[in-house]
Amino acid sequence: NLSVPEDYFNIVNLKPAGVDYFSSIFYVDEKPAAFYFAERAEEIVHVYANLTLRDEFRYLSEFILIHLLQEAFKKGVKKANLGGSETKGLDDFKRKFKPIGQNKMYWLLFKPTQQQ
């Protein structure tokens, strides 16, 4: 089963009280085409989701990320954490925004053991 835009409405519309979130849904021809979701922690905004119909709308991912950053910087945010890059393509996308630093992280994989 593929996800549909409505799967993401709760993330944008039902935010926990007392937490500083940035989120928005973008519509093209009255249909959901993209959304972002990020959380502010002091002077850093942590971007958790930037999902678009990128095959249908070229540069929509860049547009909504810039929109998010503009909104966050208006509210006093000084830096943005764009998160990890699971693929080279995602890493290339994020590097377009001229990062000032990079944290190397490692995946920890566990193999369940059979209990005896």
C-alpha positions as CSV (number, residue, x, y, z in Angstrom):
1,N,0.0,0.0,0.0
2,L,1.3,3.4,-0.9
3,S,0.7,6.4,1.4
4,V,-1.7,9.1,0.5
5,P,-1.4,12.8,1.4
6,E,-4.0,12.4,4.1
7,D,-1.7,10.1,6.0
8,Y,0.4,13.2,6.9
9,F,-2.4,15.6,8.0
10,N,-2.1,14.7,11.7
11,I,1.6,15.6,11.8
12,V,0.8,19.1,10.6
13,N,-2.6,19.7,12.2
14,L,-2.3,18.0,15.6
15,K,0.8,19.4,17.3
16,P,1.6,18.7,20.9
17,A,1.1,21.6,23.2
18,G,4.2,23.3,24.5
19,V,6.4,22.2,21.7
20,D,7.7,24.7,19.1
21,Y,7.0,23.1,15.7
22,F,7.1,24.4,12.1
23,S,4.9,22.6,9.7
24,S,2.9,23.3,6.5
25,I,1.1,21.6,3.7
26,F,1.5,23.0,0.2
27,Y,-1.2,22.6,-2.4
28,V,-1.0,22.8,-6.2
29,D,-4.4,23.0,-8.0
30,E,-6.1,22.4,-4.6
31,K,-4.4,19.0,-4.2
32,P,-1.7,18.4,-1.5
33,A,1.7,18.3,-3.2
34,A,4.2,18.8,-0.3
35,F,4.7,19.2,3.4
36,Y,7.4,19.9,5.9
37,F,7.7,19.3,9.6
38,A,10.4,20.6,11.9
39,E,11.0,21.2,15.6
40,R,12.8,24.1,17.2
41,A,15.2,23.4,20.0
42,E,16.6,26.7,21.3
43,E,18.4,28.4,18.3
44,I,18.3,25.3,16.0
45,V,15.5,24.0,13.9
46,H,15.6,20.3,13.3
47,V,14.0,19.3,10.0
48,Y,12.3,15.9,10.3
49,A,10.3,15.8,7.0
50,N,10.4,17.5,3.7
51,L,8.2,15.4,1.4
52,T,7.1,16.5,-2.1
53,L,5.8,15.2,-5.3
54,R,9.2,16.0,-6.7
55,D,8.7,14.1,-10.0
56,E,5.7,16.2,-10.8
57,F,6.9,19.6,-9.5
58,R,10.6,20.4,-10.1
59,Y,12.3,22.3,-7.3
60,L,9.3,22.0,-5.0
61,S,11.6,20.4,-2.3
62,E,13.9,23.3,-2.4
63,F,11.0,25.8,-2.4
64,I,9.4,24.4,0.7
65,L,12.7,24.0,2.6
66,I,13.5,27.6,1.9
67,H,10.0,28.6,3.1
68,L,10.6,26.6,6.3
69,L,14.0,28.2,6.9
70,Q,12.6,31.7,6.3
71,E,9.8,31.1,8.8
72,A,12.2,29.7,11.4
73,F,14.8,32.5,11.0
74,K,12.0,35.1,11.4
75,K,11.4,33.5,14.9
76,G,15.0,33.8,16.0
77,V,16.4,30.4,14.8
78,K,20.1,30.7,14.0
79,K,20.9,27.3,12.5
80,A,19.1,24.4,10.7
81,N,19.8,20.7,11.2
82,L,18.8,19.1,7.9
83,G,19.3,15.6,9.4
84,G,20.9,12.5,8.0
85,S,21.4,11.5,4.4
86,E,20.6,7.8,3.8
87,T,21.5,8.1,0.1
88,K,24.0,10.0,-2.0
89,G,21.1,11.8,-3.8
90,L,19.7,13.1,-0.5
91,D,23.2,14.1,0.6
92,D,23.7,16.0,-2.7
93,F,20.4,17.7,-2.2
94,K,21.3,18.9,1.3
95,R,24.7,20.1,0.3
96,K,23.1,22.6,-2.1
97,F,22.3,24.7,1.0
98,K,26.0,25.2,1.8
99,P,26.3,23.4,5.2
100,I,28.6,25.0,7.8
101,G,29.4,21.6,9.3
102,Q,28.7,17.9,9.2
103,N,28.4,15.3,11.9
104,K,29.3,11.8,10.9
105,M,26.8,9.3,12.4
106,Y,26.7,5.5,12.3
107,W,23.9,3.1,12.1
108,L,23.8,0.5,14.8
109,L,22.4,-2.7,13.6
110,F,21.2,-5.5,15.8
111,K,20.4,-9.1,15.0
112,P,17.7,-10.6,17.2
113,T,19.0,-13.7,19.1
114,Q,17.0,-16.8,19.6
115,Q,16.1,-17.3,23.3
116,Q,16.7,-20.8,24.6
